[in-house]
Structure formats: structure tokens, C-alpha cells
Amino acid sequence: MEQSLYSVETPCYVVDEAGLIRNLTILKEVAEQAGCKILLAQKAFSMYAVYPLLRRYLAGTTASGLFEARLGAEEMGEENHVFSAAYVEREFDEILALCDHITFNSFAQWQKYRSRALAAGRSCGIRINPECSTQESGIYDPCAPGSRLGVTREQFRPELLEGLEGLHFHTLCEQNSDALITTLAAVEEKFGEFLPRMKWVNLGGGHHITRGDYDRGALIDCVRRFRETYGVEVYLEPGEAVALNAGFLVASVLDLVRNGIDIALLDASAACHMPDVIEAPYRPPLRHGGKPGEKRYTYRLAGATCLAGDIIGDYSFDCPLQVGDKLIFQDMAIYTMVKNNTFNGMCLPSIALRREDGKIETIRRFGYWEFKERLS
Ligand SMILES: Cc1ncc(COP(=O)(O)O)c(C=O)c1O
């Protein structure tokens, strides 16, 4: 029996198994048709309780460093890739033990770790920067001027390629396949001469493959062509696309105040529980919530922290809000649990899974301990 999202104790992230399966089915079909492998970028979504499900559809995980690499190894146990902008010396042996594919961000890092990685039999790659911006957002553009992410053609050292089997680039953010096609052309123009000697090319993340308007046919065609032209294995490592629109954050109204506008204070905080709302910034979709003024009653929804800017956004409703009302923010599986924090001693939202049959299972509850254990 379908259990209502309004029944959960708040604040609570509820991940939707049916939504995940919908996304995973699409990703598996794309991988099969394009002849590529798709990995989960754990930085976006690391709810390891569902890794056994993900494992049935994806080729493995990719990590941003040791801890994600260990999580991928422990909980997914499939191909385990890692890219870090700079590896920490004392962590590298453990990374070697956990990861099969290791990507370096500079030739200096490659030279530093080369012999250890090759002796361990790891497949190594280097991240390139094709210097091809296809998006406006500076903080999410690894091709922006002055970027530290990836080696530019000018800094590329062909004489150090011996032992490297892969090229990696990540330049997109929430984009369609047209941006990938543009980027691939730039990669071929700048780095094309090195492609035939590679075993694999990783096209990074930022591909919004599971979004309704995403042109999957164009992605499949361009991956196939690329693979066949250069005889390389192709990897994609999306994060968002895996759990897009597959989760909620359920919150309660704690208080209502007025200062020129009506303000509802919630037990969910933008700063603590959905930091991208402030950082990106963006306005999360809210079930039954309209744009300001669109419905009769407009409220500013805000967190209960001390941060004046802890504001989720202005939304309108058909009825006035009451203390105790529950609100359901949508698309809250990605870049939420992995980025949350306990600023002001705020409690972390519980993590629940809405099973395919509609039953909601609370997987973890948090309390004082998670706040205290990170301090000393
Ligand atoms: C190297 C790398 N791979 C994959 C991803 C995942 O991107 P997304 O979640 O936008 O698909 C990111 C995101 O920053 C990244 O930096």
C-alpha cells in the first residue's frame, strides 16, 4: 500500500526506488546501445543502501578521493575509478588497493605516482582540459579561464605518455548531448593525435541523460562514432542523471512570522540540508507550491538557523500555511545528503527509502552524536 510522504517524521530525505529504477533503466539502455560503460559519480549521490540496486544497472562507481573510493569498493564492488585534483601521499597506497582506474590531474602527479600505480597493475589516465566552455555558470565550469582542473593542450607532455592508458575530461553540468558533441569536437581538435594510443576515454559527468528533453539518440550516435574512430572504450560518469527527480526532502513548518512579507520557518535549512540552493543557486521544486503571487498566499520559506540568507525561496499556496504543515521539496536526492552539515547544531535529516510498492522505510536517523563527533 502506498504510504503518504506526509506521514514521515521531519526533516527527512525520502529516496524513491521507482524513480531510481526509471533512471537506471534509461542509463542501462544507453550504455548498451552506445557500447559504453556508465559509472555512478558518488559525489552526487552516495546512498549506499541502494547500491545493490544500482549494481544491477551500472558498471561501477567513480570517486573523488579515498573515502568515496572505499565506499564504492565496500558497497558496490564493481569497477572502481578515482579522479582527484591532487592525491594525498599518505592515502595513495590505499587508493591503489581499492581502485582499478586512476586518473591524474597533472603530469607532475603522474610522475610522482607512476611507478607505484603501474607496479600495482592499475589502469592510469590523465585529465585534460579541452578549454571549451559550453555553459555560463562559472563555479561549475572546469573550462573557465584559470581552471585548475585538467591539463591544457599547452601544458600537455606527450613525452610522458608512456604507461598512460586513458584520457578523462569533465566539462559539463546539467547539459544536453549537443554540449557533449561540441566538447568532443574540441577534444579531437586539441588532443586527437593522442587518442588512438589510448585504451579508454572518460567523458565525465554533467550529462542529464535521464531528463525528459535529453537527446539520447544523439548521445548514443556520438559515443559510438568516437569509440569506433579511435578504438577506445568509453566511460560516462554521471551523478545527477542517476538520481534525478528520485527523491524528496520533507519538512515541517515550525513558525510563521511577518516582516513586510509572510515567512515560514522550517525544520529543513537551505544552508544545512540543501546547500546548493544557496551555492548554485537554484529554487527547488515544491509539491503544491507555485511561483510567488501565482497562488493566493505567498510565503518566504526559510531555515531556522542564524544565517540571514538561509532562504529556500518564495512560494505561493492555495491555503494559508499553519504551524505543523508538511512541505515536500522535490528532486532532493542529488547533491543534498552528500553535502549537508550540522551548522548551528542542526540535526541532519533522516534518510528513508520509498520502496517500489509504496512503503516508506526509514534507513537512518541522526541526532546529537553526528553533530558532536565531528568536533572535539
Ligand atoms: C570529475 C567529475 N565526474 C563526474 C561528475 C558528476 O557530475 P554530475 O553529477 O553533474 O553528472 C563531476 C561533478 O562535479 C565531476 O567533477
Ligand as a Chemical Component Dictionary entry (heavy atoms), coordinates in Angstrom:
data_LIG
# 
_chem_comp.id                   LIG 
_chem_comp.type                 NON-POLYMER 
_chem_comp.pdbx_formal_charge   0 
_chem_comp.three_letter_code    LIG 
# 
loop_
_chem_comp_atom.comp_id 
_chem_comp_atom.atom_id 
_chem_comp_atom.alt_atom_id 
_chem_comp_atom.type_symbol 
_chem_comp_atom.charge 
_chem_comp_atom.model_Cartn_x 
_chem_comp_atom.model_Cartn_y 
_chem_comp_atom.model_Cartn_z 
_chem_comp_atom.pdbx_ordinal 
LIG C1 C1 C 0 35.087 14.584 -12.469 1  
LIG C2 C2 C 0 33.607 14.550 -12.304 2  
LIG N1 N1 N 0 32.921 13.487 -12.745 3  
LIG C3 C3 C 0 31.576 13.410 -12.620 4  
LIG C4 C4 C 0 30.859 14.422 -12.020 5  
LIG C5 C5 C 0 29.362 14.269 -11.866 6  
LIG O1 O1 O 0 28.663 15.280 -12.479 7  
LIG P1 P1 P 0 27.071 15.326 -12.482 8  
LIG O2 O2 O 0 26.583 14.977 -11.127 9  
LIG O3 O3 O 0 26.756 16.732 -12.851 10 
LIG O4 O4 O 0 26.614 14.344 -13.518 11 
LIG C6 C6 C 0 31.525 15.560 -11.551 12 
LIG C7 C7 C 0 30.789 16.668 -10.915 13 
LIG O5 O5 O 0 31.316 17.655 -10.487 14 
LIG C8 C8 C 0 32.941 15.618 -11.687 15 
LIG O6 O6 O 0 33.640 16.681 -11.225 16 
# 
loop_
_chem_comp_bond.comp_id 
_chem_comp_bond.atom_id_1 
_chem_comp_bond.atom_id_2 
_chem_comp_bond.value_order 
_chem_comp_bond.pdbx_ordinal 
LIG C1 C2 SING 1  
LIG C2 N1 SING 2  
LIG C2 C8 DOUB 3  
LIG N1 C3 DOUB 4  
LIG C3 C4 SING 5  
LIG C4 C5 SING 6  
LIG C4 C6 DOUB 7  
LIG C5 O1 SING 8  
LIG O1 P1 SING 9  
LIG P1 O2 DOUB 10 
LIG P1 O3 SING 11 
LIG P1 O4 SING 12 
LIG C6 C7 SING 13 
LIG C6 C8 SING 14 
LIG C7 O5 DOUB 15 
LIG C8 O6 SING 16 
# 
